[in-house]
Amino acid sequence: VAEQQVKRDLVLDWVVEHHPDLRATKAEVDGRLEALASRRNMAPADLRASLEKNQRLRELERGLTEEKVFAFLLNQSTVEPA
């Protein structure tokens, strides 16, 4: 499992390095924070503070970046009938 995660992270990093526009933007992070805070009935600023305190804000940003990269890769792939 660890080996697969390392490979996945390396591919993700390589794609983002070559396509920096796939990196999560501040606006996207803010939007996700607002959506999550709304679901939890809390203020976005409070959620941000909690994530920063627990050093989890980077994980949120990384998750958004992963979503963008995988959507990009899926869009670039072609499926041929067997």
C-alpha positions, 0 to 999 in steps of 0.5 A: 500500500505504501509503495502504491501511495508513493508511486501515486504521489510521484505521478501527481507531483510530475503532472503538476510540475508540468501543468502548474495550472492543475494546482489548487488555487486559493479560490478553490481552497476557499470554496471547498472550505465554505462548502465543508463549513456549511455542511458542518454548520460552522463559519469558514474562518473557524474551519480554516483555523481548525485545519491550520491548527491541526496542520490539515489545510495542506491535505485539503489543498492536496486533495483538490489538486489530486481531483484536478489532476485525475480529471485532467488525466481522465480527459486526456485518456482514450478508451478503445473497444476490445 
